[in-house]
Amino acid sequence: MSYTTTEGREQLLGEIGKSADILALALASLSEAYEQLDEHSAEELERDVFRPVQLAYGRVRRSHTEFAKRHDLQGRAFETAARAAPSHGAKELVESAAQAVSQADATLATLQDSMLPVEVGDPELRASLEEVRMLLADVGPRARALVRRFGR
């Protein structure tokens, strides 16, 4: 299937935006989990899971905006995701966030594997996508380790 450079860049923006939306959901779940934890566990959650996801979310949003500006494309506003229902326990919220992070990372990996960032992107975007994926790389194992300690 052929596409124009503009269509390819718009597709890139769409996939990057999708990843940002998924990370926003993860942050909402982590914020609610934080409120339910004791002080020590909440600090671990913030340091090991929330902070890397927050940094990745900020970076993917900035990448989206900067790429759109560099190529005179229409960017988009990013909405804060609604907080997760407090009826869910901290364990379920952290697990849900870890799944969302995995989904966002998979979306970015698929995008990178498609070669679209090489064909219609630019070096700044490719570097940024790699940075986001590096920020997310340890979130799943850290979240699982934290969840295993809940209730001890």
Salt bridges, closest charged atoms under 4 A:
ASP21 OD1 - ARG76 NH2 2.65
GLU32 OE1 - ARG83 NH2 3.38
GLU44 OE1 - HIS40 NE2 3.15
GLU44 OE2 - ARG149 NH2 2.58
GLU46 OE2 - ARG51 NH2 3.64
ASP48 OD1 - ARG47 NE 2.89
GLU66 OE1 - ARG59 NH1 3.98
GLU92 OE1 - HIS88 ND1 2.91
ASP105 OD1 - ARG133 NE 2.77
ASP122 OD2 - ARG70 NE 2.91
ASP122 OD2 - HIS71 NE2 2.79
GLU131 OE1 - ARG59 NE 3.03
